[in-house]
Amino acid sequence: MSIDKSLRRKNQLARARNVLTRGERIKVLKDEERWKDGRSPFGLPKVRVIKIVVKKAKKAKDEEKAEGEGEAAAPAAGEKKKG
């Protein structure tokens, strides 16, 4: 039996969020050097959310290369056993 989606762990999001928490926004502002010490954490300026795109095509190509190398190595190993 599978677990209902509402009962799964809450801290693991499978998709990118489009809203940051106040702490995350302050961290981004500090990284961009737009944050001044002593400033109020309320009324923060807008911060652009960068969405990370994971490319799967490259991973598939790497797997194909690994399979090709494994097949090429297997007959060579078989020849060594015969010889």
Secondary structure, DSSP 8 states (H G I E B T S, - for coil): ----GGGS-TT--SS--S---HHHHHHHHHHTT---TT--SSS------------SHHHHHHHHHHHHHHHHHHHHHHHHHH-
